[in-house]
């Protein structure tokens, strides 16, 4: 079942990144608090494309953890797919 959710989550993450870039254009895309922004954006939308029913705080936790994991890998997998695969398994 998790594979069914991956594409929807990946698409939502890509949409979230675009919305964040637009919202943070004033700071030239630099936002050390990006997990908070992403979690707020995702909290209402993620249940529509996945079985994730966690809180915004849980999303912040997972986004930070996934960012650390992604940075620690030498992966050629796009970040949104990497995150989606893991979030779909929650």
SVG drawing of the C-alpha trace seen along z (x, -y; Angstrom):
<svg xmlns="http://www.w3.org/2000/svg" viewBox="-8 -40 36 42">
<polyline fill="none" stroke="black" stroke-width="0.4" points="0.0,0.0 2.9,-2.4 3.9,-2.4 0.4,-3.7 1.0,-6.8 4.6,-7.6 3.7,-9.4 1.1,-11.5 3.5,-12.5 6.3,-13.2 4.0,-15.5 2.9,-17.2 6.5,-17.7 7.4,-19.2 4.4,-21.6 5.4,-22.5 8.9,-23.3 7.6,-25.6 5.2,-27.4 8.0,-27.8 10.3,-29.3 7.6,-31.7 6.9,-32.6 10.6,-33.1 11.7,-35.0 12.5,-38.0 15.1,-36.1 16.5,-34.6 15.2,-31.2 17.3,-31.0 15.1,-29.8 16.6,-28.0 13.0,-27.3 11.9,-25.6 10.7,-22.5 8.1,-24.6 6.9,-26.2 6.8,-22.8 5.0,-21.2 2.3,-23.9 1.8,-23.6 1.7,-19.8 -0.4,-19.2 -3.7,-19.9 -2.7,-18.3 -0.8,-15.2 -3.7,-13.2 -5.4,-13.6 -2.6,-11.7 -1.3,-9.3 -2.2,-7.5 -0.2,-10.0 -2.4,-11.3 0.4,-12.8 0.6,-16.3 2.4,-19.3 5.1,-18.7 5.6,-15.1 6.0,-16.4 8.7,-18.8 10.5,-15.9 10.3,-13.7 11.3,-16.6 14.4,-17.3 15.3,-13.6 14.8,-13.0 16.9,-16.1 19.7,-14.7 19.4,-11.2 19.3,-12.6 22.3,-14.8 24.2,-11.8 23.6,-9.7 25.3,-10.0 22.1,-9.4 21.1,-10.3 17.5,-9.9 15.7,-13.3 15.0,-14.6 11.2,-14.6 11.2,-10.9 13.6,-10.0 11.3,-11.8 8.1,-10.4 9.3,-6.8 10.0,-7.1 6.9,-9.2 4.7,-6.7 6.0,-4.0 4.8,-5.8"/>
</svg>
